[in-house]
Amino acid sequence: MSLLERVGLTALRRFDPETAHGLALKGLRAGFVPLPGVVTSERLAVRVAGLALPNPVGLAAGFDKNAEALAPLSRAGFGFLEVGAATPRPQEGNAKPRLFRLTEDSAAINRFGFNNEGVGVIAERLRATPTDVPRGLNLGANKDSADRASDFARVLESAAEHIDFATVNVSSPNTEKLRDLQGPEALRALLQGVIAANVRGIPIFLKIAPDLDESSLQDIAGIANETGIAGIIATNTTLNRDGLRSAHKGETGGLSGAPLFERSTRVLARLSTLTDLPLIGVGGVGSGAQALAKIKAGASAVQLYTAMVYGGLGLAAKIARDLDALLTAEGLTAEAAIGTDRDRWL
């Protein structure tokens, strides 16, 4: 981490987490953050569901909910970006405070509740902002919607022209009963509706929770194979609190960061035995070694977010470069490494 990043992170920690996050986005847009550009090599370049990624290290949804910092983020070392979640109508989300640092655990808890400016505003920003890497939109539903399943298709219809992929997010724990849409019949109907609305034929991913049992994982894999989606993102945040030390461990919401790494990687590895669809590994990635572990467990690419709270925005490029060095040492490419150590996690 550079001295400038270290000073910046120290300053941001003087603010409450949500305010600090907003300031970090403003700093990005203002050009205060040094950006390395796209990081790539012959070893790092991968294709995932038809998307050509310069490297397999992506930005997870939630960091740039409203697509405010697309251009600088595309030059921050990521191989791809995911913004959102977006809902059909603007939404305030849950009451504040709703984001908590768990510093002792290198983690965070959030209960945002799909706060965003609405897909109309977000789609216009996507239209107006070219990026150097593929970008996608996380699709959400309004809390007060009479038909949440149809909200996902509506968001896709509004933004599809300006994105390279979309993610169906039925795994956030912060919108009441949203995870009920992971049930077999509800999920099948929802995905069929989204695919019917996907007139551009962009890749559609499904983001799942890490707290699913074996039966649910089998159901989801079967429905994913059946409906023709492009891949699965494993996983969203967890409701589990095992082993936490922070005073904030009792806050309601989804836990992300380092404590999620093993749980999410085990779900990822198990999914890789149930489907041949590409998988994107999310949860606790904070180093090149952890990115490689996710890939070896079955991921074609990975995403991060919470680790940047503690490691700064320069972490994306560092992880990509460290991953390149690790692959070089093993004589592998990122694509050749996929699933080579899956049994370790089963």
GIWOVEN-V481019 format. One record per backbone hydrogen bond with DSSP energy under -1.0 kcal/mol. NH is the residue of the N-H (numbers start at 1). CO is the residue of the C=O. If there is no record, write none. Layout:
BEGIN
nh->{NH	NH}
co->{CO	CO}
END
This chain:
BEGIN
nh->{6	7	8	9	10	11	12	13	14	15	20	21	22	23	24	25	26	27	28	29	30	31	32	37	45	46	48	51	53	58	59	60	62	63	67	73	74	75	76	79	81	83	84	86	91	94	100	102	105	106	107	108	109	110	111	116	119	122	123	124	125	126	127	128	136	137	138	139	140	145	154	155	156	157	158	159	160	162	163	164	166	167	168	169	178	181	182	183	187	188	189	190	191	192	193	194	195	196	197	199	201	205	206	207	208	217	218	219	220	221	222	223	224	225	226	227	228	230	231	232	233	234	236	238	244	249	251	254	255	256	258	260	261	264	265	266	267	268	269	270	271	272	273	274	275	280	281	282	291	292	293	294	295	296	297	298	299	300	301	302	303	304	308	309	311	312	315	316	318	319	320	321	322	323	324	325	326	327	328	329	330	332	334	337	339	340	341	342	345	346}
co->{2	3	4	5	6	7	8	9	11	12	16	17	18	19	20	21	22	23	24	25	26	28	27	75	41	53	51	48	46	302	80	304	84	60	64	69	70	72	73	57	134	136	64	138	116	112	109	107	102	103	102	256	100	254	98	91	87	118	119	120	121	122	123	124	81	165	83	167	86	142	150	151	152	153	154	155	156	159	160	135	203	137	205	139	175	178	179	180	183	184	185	186	187	188	189	190	191	192	193	197	198	166	231	168	233	213	214	215	216	217	218	219	220	221	222	223	224	204	204	278	206	280	208	255	241	246	248	110	238	108	106	257	258	260	261	262	263	264	265	266	267	268	270	271	271	232	301	234	287	288	289	290	291	292	293	295	294	279	279	56	281	58	305	306	307	308	312	313	314	315	316	317	318	319	320	321	322	323	324	325	326	327	43	333	295	337	296	339	342	343}
END
